[in-house]
Amino acid sequence: MTSGYLPSTAGGGDLVAELASIATQAGPNTGLWPGLTIYRFTAPAGPTWEEIQSLSLCVVAQGRKAVTVGGETYLYDPFRYLVLSSHLHFQAEILEATIGRPFLSLVLQIEPDLVRQVSSDMLERRTTVFRSRETDARPPDACVSALDQELLGVVLRFLRAVKTTADRRVLAPLYLQELVYRVLQREQYARLLALAAAESASNPVSAVLEYMRTHLYESLTVADLADLVSLSPSAFAHLFRDVTGRSPYQFLKEMRLDRARELLVDGHLTVARISKEVGYASVSHFIGEFRGRFGVTPRAYYDAQALHRELDTQRARNDTGATLA
């Protein structure tokens, strides 16, 4: 598995080709859409100071980048995207780039009004308990999430739409709205898990979320989960979708696969053992669903992460040696 590259079977090759066709000049390329910047570098660069005004989505198609916000460094690559909150001053550094395999990425700053509109539509579907807690919580300045097929697909559709006049006028705004929804949905997902323990006594879905999190290895059905909170399966499924935006089955699957990804990054368990730990009776079924969500097999994902850790270690040694010299 080559570092810094998402296979074309996952759509990553399409994104590389799309950005390469747009970013004909080295450095930042702008003008295609308000707030959209496409970057191309043929060698590592930085760190440099940069600034954004709005919520920003940062996606790497090829290469690797580091962003430091408030003293914390976030690494992202074709497997992971970065979300930055508004009004930030930060440092950015291009870590991997060559002439043969240039660094290619996009940064899309999104208008605050659109973010408020989409987030408001999402929150209106949630229960009163969730609404009051979520709006009070301050989101982090930055976060890194796994780039899955749904988000990659809408990024590609948006980039292609902005290149032609009719599509730019009609389709691009729709794809942009979907893109914001997908990003917020994923960050809301993480927030829901954080809320689960605190709200288990006041919201039945929160209690189920906490149970799911601690029983991933078990065979769980909608009927089982509904019994936990004394609801019928149909009433529970409706309430769960209203709160989370997903069916219980879909939410549980994503929770299992995200936990599997964490275990792969840890590097202490085999793929077969991880499959069992997150509740899959069939290793082949687990591998297929992992590929469907993250675009690569568990083994390929592990190899890529291991290579990144090795490169980080080597870079740290080189930096220490240079300092001592």
Secondary structure, DSSP 8 states (H G I E B T S, - for coil): --TTB--GGGTHHHHHHHHHHH--SSEEE--SSTTEEEEEESS-EEEEEEEESS-EEEEEEESEEEEEETTEEEEEBTTEEEEE-SSEEEEEEEEE--SSS-EEEEEEE--HHHHHHHHHHHHHTS-HHHHHHHHHS---SEEEEE--HHHHHHHHHHHHHTTSHHHHHHHHHHHHHHHHHHHHHHHHHHHHHHHHHHHTTT-HHHHHHHHHHH-TTS---HHHHHHHTT--HHHHHHHHHHHHSS-HHHHHHHHHHHHHHHHHHHT-S-HHHHHHHTT-S-HHHHHHHHHHHHSS-HHHHHHHHHHHHHHHHHHHHHHHHHHH-
